[in-house]
Each structure stands twice: as structure tokens, then as C-alpha cells.
Amino acid sequence: MKAYSHHFIVSAQTSMTDNPVAREIVGYLLVRGEVHVMAYVKALEKLTGIEMTKMLPIPNLENKAFSETRKFEEKD
């Protein structure tokens, strides 16, 4: 199975529909996924004392390329 980058898959998903509800859901899920990954990384670093970003290849999860994520990233 070929590994695809997070942005490749999402850009394919968001370009497949013009439905505003589907696009908003994908935007929310992107932001939620990024938050979970970073929380797990921080928890593992705290538990082990190891910088996980140096040990494992953490993908670039920035969602700035997707206008659908801005609304959720701007919330506190």
C-alpha cells in the first residue's frame, strides 16, 4: 500500500465536491486530526523525555492550504 501525504488525500477529497457541508466537515476533521497528533506527540515526549519529532518522522500537518480549515483554526 502506497503512503500518501495528508495534503494529497485531503486536496483530492475537497476537490471532489462543491457541497459546502462536506467541505466544512473535511475542514473540521483536518484541524481535529492535527490537534490529536500534536497532543499525542507532546504526551509521549512528557512520558519518555524523548523528543518524538527527532525520533519519528512527524508529517507536516499544516492546514493553511485549505480555506475550509481557517474557521476552526482561528477559534481558541
C-alpha positions as CSV (number, residue, x, y, z in Angstrom):
1,M,0.0,0.0,0.0
2,K,1.4,3.3,-1.1
3,A,1.6,6.0,1.6
4,Y,0.1,9.3,0.6
5,S,0.7,12.6,2.3
6,H,-2.2,14.1,4.3
7,H,-2.4,17.1,2.0
8,F,-2.6,15.0,-1.2
9,I,-5.5,13.0,0.2
10,V,-7.4,16.0,1.5
11,S,-7.0,18.1,-1.5
12,A,-8.4,15.2,-3.6
13,Q,-11.3,14.9,-1.2
14,T,-12.1,18.6,-1.1
15,S,-11.8,19.0,-4.9
16,M,-14.2,16.1,-5.4
17,T,-17.2,18.1,-4.2
18,D,-18.6,21.5,-4.2
19,N,-21.0,20.7,-1.4
20,P,-20.4,23.3,1.3
21,V,-21.4,21.0,4.2
22,A,-19.0,18.2,3.0
23,R,-16.2,20.7,2.6
24,E,-16.8,22.1,6.1
25,I,-16.8,18.7,7.6
26,V,-13.5,17.8,5.9
27,G,-12.0,21.1,7.2
28,Y,-13.1,20.3,10.8
29,L,-11.7,16.8,10.6
30,L,-8.3,18.1,9.3
31,V,-8.0,20.5,12.3
32,R,-9.2,17.9,14.7
33,G,-6.7,15.3,13.4
34,E,-3.8,17.8,13.6
35,V,-4.7,18.6,17.3
36,H,-4.8,14.9,18.2
37,V,-1.4,14.1,16.6
38,M,0.3,17.0,18.3
39,A,-1.3,16.1,21.7
40,Y,-0.1,12.5,21.3
41,V,3.4,13.8,20.5
42,K,3.5,16.1,23.5
43,A,2.2,13.3,25.8
44,L,4.8,10.9,24.6
45,E,7.6,13.5,25.0
46,K,6.4,14.2,28.5
47,L,6.2,10.5,29.5
48,T,9.5,9.4,27.9
49,G,11.6,12.6,27.9
50,I,12.4,11.9,24.2
51,E,11.8,14.5,21.5
52,M,9.5,12.5,19.3
53,T,10.0,14.8,16.3
54,K,13.6,13.7,16.3
55,M,12.8,10.0,16.7
56,L,9.9,9.6,14.3
57,P,9.1,11.3,11.0
58,I,6.1,13.5,12.0
59,P,4.4,14.7,8.8
60,N,3.8,18.3,8.1
61,L,0.2,18.8,9.2
62,E,-0.3,22.4,8.5
63,N,-3.7,23.1,7.0
64,K,-3.1,26.6,5.8
65,A,-3.6,25.4,2.2
66,F,-7.2,24.6,2.8
67,S,-9.6,27.5,3.2
68,E,-12.1,25.2,4.9
69,T,-9.8,24.8,8.0
70,R,-9.3,28.5,8.8
71,K,-12.6,28.9,10.6
72,F,-11.6,26.1,13.0
73,E,-8.0,27.1,13.5
74,E,-8.9,30.7,14.4
75,K,-11.1,29.5,17.3
76,D,-9.4,29.5,20.8
